[in-house]
Amino acid sequence: MTVKAFSNSLRWANILLILATLAAYLSPFINPDAFWLFTFAGVAYPFLLLGNLFFILFWAWRRNRYFLFSLACVLAGLGYLTGFFGFHFFQNEPGKNDLKVMTYNVADLRGFESEKGEKREQKVAKLERFAEKYGQPGILCTQESKGENTISALRNAFGFTHYFKAKSTAIFSKYPFVRQDAILFENSSNSCVWADLKTPAGVVRVYSVHLQSNRMSYTANKIATEGDLREKQTWRDIRFVFSRYKQAVQVRARQARMVAKHIAQSPHPVIVCGDFNDPPVSYVYRLLSENLQDSFCEKGGGLGTTFAGRLPFLRIDYVLADERFKVLSHRVPKLELSDHLPVLVSLKIVQ
């Protein structure tokens, strides 16, 4: 291939990359029931961003004005960047009456229900060390916390006196429950629970949300680590991932609309926590974050990754707060008890 042909190929690759990035920007506004393929572009946003940054540097190094196209593309979606990378590296400490909230998809603490003896004790010790290091949250929202032994371990480690659970989604609280209920999704093991809590900041409505899982992590990891495009099995695995993802993202959209409608009717300031199973550049995130603050965008620093599996750059666990709160801090501590990481946030009521 000649230098000219290589350069032309890079230009076309740059154009296709820009088009894919623009598709990612549109994905939050397109209902997956109408056209679900746009959601893939949203998931790929971090990689599309890195690709555009590469072309900006490459064309600038070549002293070619083509760098302006990718630069314009990145600037056009600058608002999405803060959902992927945080620029806040200093955290405020909560006061006595401020709220400390944590959300955590515990994945039943990776087999905790069936374990006994030393293995179980080690996991309990990890929870206790975490609570000692980061302080006990006043509110904990969990997902995939089905087993009663898991519930007991969480209550004991963090000292919770109140909790409410439906299916495998729960809210733990050190504040009294005024009212609680659940939004149960049809034909799904996922759910959303909510509770009005009597806190020092007044009555606050808290949601713990777990939207439809993709249920394809094993196959996706297999493709990422062992996939060979020359093998038919790899293509079968890719088709399976597409099919499963299409189904899941459409179900999540319907679930998110139910939850968003309920949130809009709340008579109290709301805090929405949970595992949305979708990134910030998505239809689901846009629905649930409307008129709410994303704690990561307000106080996050560095990469916002919350999924601890092999797929990189995934931020799918959130704490969203009513605009009547001020976000004081946002942390994603390491706690190796699940394929997710906990999200720990401090909030101050300001109105």
N, C-alpha and C positions, 0 to 999 in steps of 0.2 A: 504494500500500500504506500502510495506517495505521500509526501508531507501535505500536499493540497487536499488529497482525498481524506486523509486523517483529520485535517482541520475541519473539512465539511461535515464529516461524521460527528465530530464534537459539537458543531453548531446545531445539527439536527437533534442530537441527544439533549442539548441545552434547551431547545424549543419544547421538546416533549416533556422535559422535566418541569419547565415553567407551566405548561398546560396541566400537568398532574397536580402541581402545587395550587393552581387556581381552582382545580376541582376540590382539593382539600378545603380551601377557604369557603367554598359553597356548601360543603357537606352538612354543616350544622343547620342549614335552612331547607334541606331537602328531606322530606319524610321517607324513611326507608321502605315503607309500604309502596311508595310510588316508584322509587328508583334506588335500590339498595346499594348498588356498586359504588356510589359516591362515598359510602362509609369507609371503604378500604383506603381511599385517598386520605381521609381524616386520620385513620390509624397510622398511616405511613408518614404523616406530617414531619416528625422529627428527622426522618431519613431524607425527605424531600428538602427540608431546610439545610441539612448538611450538604446535600448535593448542590444546592444553589450557592452556598458559601464557597464550595470548591470552585465552581465556575467563576464566581466573582474574583477570587484570588488568581485563578489560572489566566483569565482573559486580561486582568490588570497586569500580571507578570508579562504577558505577551504584548502589552500596550495596545490592546484591541478594545474598541468601544463596546464590544458585545457584553462586557462586564456590566454595563448599565442596565441590560434587560433583566438579569438575575437580581441585581441590586434593587431595581424597581419592584420586582416580584416580592422580594423579602420585605421591603418597606410597606407594600400594599397590605401585607398580613402581619404587620408588626404587633398588633393586638393579640394575636395567637401565641406569639413568642413567650409572653409572660405566663401562659398556661403550661409551658414546657420547661422554662428556665426562670428561676427566681433571682432577683437582684437585691434582696434584703438579707444582709448578713449580720445584723444586730437585732437581738430579740429583747422585748420588754418583759419584765417579770410581773406576774399577776399580783394584785393586791388581795387583801383578806376577803373581800366581797365579790371578786371577779370569778368568772367561771372557767374551770379547767375541764376541757372536753377531749375525749379520745374516741376514735373509731378504729376498729380492728376486725378484719376478717380472720378469725382464729383457725378456720379449717379444722375445727374440733381438736386443736392442738396436736395435729398429726398423729392420730391413733391413740390419743390419751384414754379413751373409753376402754379400750381392750388391754391397756398396759397395767402392770402392777409393779409393786416393789420399787427398785432403784430407779428405773426409767421414769416412772411417774413422779417420784420425789425430785428428780433432777429438773423436770419441767416446772413443777411447783416452785422450786428454788429460783429458777430463771424469772418467773413472774414476780416473786418477792424481791429479787435484786433489782428488777426493772422499776417496781414501785418505790423502792428505797432511793434509787438514783434519780428518777424523774419526778417523784412526788405522786401521790395518789390523785387521780382525776376525780372530780365531783360527779362527772357523768361519763359513762362508757357505753358506746353503741357497738354491738358485735354482730357479725354475720357468720353463718356456718357454725353456730354454737348450739348444736342439737342435743348432745348428751348431757345428762344430769350431772355426771362427774365433772365435765368441763365447766358447767355453770357454777358448781360448788367451788371449784378451784379458782375461778375468776372472782367470785364473791369474797372468798377468804383472803386471797392475795391483796385485793384492793380495798377490803373493808366495807363493801356495799351492804346497806341494810334493806334496799328496795330494788326489785327488778320485775320486768314484765317481758314475756317471750311469746311469740307466735311462730309456729314452725321452727325454723332455726335462726330467727332474727330476734335480737333482744336489746333492751335498754336497761342498764344498771344505773342506780342513782343513790347518792347520799342525801338527796333532797326528797321530801315526801311527794308522792303521786297525788295529784288532784283528780286526774282523769286519764284513762289510757284505753287504747283500742288498736285494731290492726286493719290494714288494707291487704286482703288476701287475693293473690293473683290466681285466676282460673287456670287449671291444668299445669300448675307449676309448684315446685317445692320452695320457690323463693317467696319473699313476702316483704312487707313494710310495716313496722310498728311505730306508734307515736304515743307520746305521753305529755301531759301538761304537768310541769314540775314547779313546786313552790320553792324558789331559790331566793337568796338575798337580793337579787336583782329584780324580783317580782316573779310572776308566773310566766314561764317560758315553755313553748311547745317544742319538743325534740322529736325528730324523726330518725329512725334507723332503717336504712333502705338497703335491700339486696335485690338487684335486678337480675334478670335471666342470665345465667352463665352460658359461655360459649361451648363448654364441654368438649373442647378439642385441644387442650393444652398438650396432652401426650403426643398427638399426631403432629402438632405444630413444632414441638421440640424435636421430634424425630426428623422432620423435614430440615429444620435448622442445623441439626448436628450430623445427620446421616444421609440427607437427601442427595440423590444423584439424578440430574435431569435426563440422563441416558437410560434410566431404569423406568419401566412401566409402573412399578409399584409407587415410585415417587409421584408420578402424575395422578395415580389413583388417590394417593394421600392428599394431594393438592385439591382435587375435585371434592373430596370429603370435607376438607377445611372450608372451601367456598360454600358448599351446601349447608353445613352446620352453622357457619357464620351468618348466612342469609337468614336462616330461620330464627336464630337467636336475636339478631339485631332488630328484626321486625317485631318480635315479642317484646323486647326491651322498650321499643318506642311506644307501644300500647300501654305498658306498665308505667312508663314515665309520665304519660299524659294523665293517667289516673292519679298518680302521686302529686303532680303539679297542680291539678285541679283542687285537691284536698289542701295543699299548702296555701293556695290563694284564698281559701276561706277561713284561715286561722285567725282567731280573735287576739292572739298573743304573738309576741316576737318569736320567730322560728329559728331553729338550728337544725340543719339537714345534714346527717352524717351517713356514710355508707359506701358500699362497693357497688358502683354503677356499671362495672364491666365495660365501660366505654371511656375513651380519652377526652380531654378538654375540647378537641376539635371534633365535635359530634353533635348530632341532633338531640340525643338524650341529655347531654350536658347542658346544652342551650336551654332546653325546656326547664330543667330542674334548678338551674342557677339564675333564672330570670328574677331580677330585683333583689338578688342576694349577693353577698360578698364571698368570693372564694378565698379561704384563708391562705392558700399557697400564693395566689396572686398578690395578696396584701402584705404577707410577711415571709414568704418562702425564700430560701437561698439555695442557689445551685440547681441541679437536676431535681425534678419533683417525683422521681420514680417511687411508686408504692408497691409494685408487683415484684416479688423476690424470685420469680422463676427465671427461666433462661431467655425469655423474650425481653429485650432491653427497652428502656425508656418509657415503660408503661406507667402512666399515672391514672389509676382507675378508682382510687379511694379518696373521698373528699370530706371536708367539713365546710359547709356553706352557712353563712350567718346573715341574719336580718341586718338591714342597714342601720338599725338602732343600736347595733353593737360596734365596738371598735376592736379590731383584731390586734392583740398584743404580741402574739408569738405563734409560730408554726414550726413544728419539728417532726421529722420522720426518723425516730430512733430505730436502732437495730434490735430485733427480738426474733431469734431464730426458732419460732414455734409454729410457723405457718408459711405458706407460699406468698403471703402478703406481709407488708410492714405496717405497724401501727402509725396513725397520724394523731399527734398530740397538739392541741391548740388552746390558747388562753384568750378569753374574751372579756371585754368590759362593756357594761351597758352605758350608753351615753345619752339616751333620750327616754 
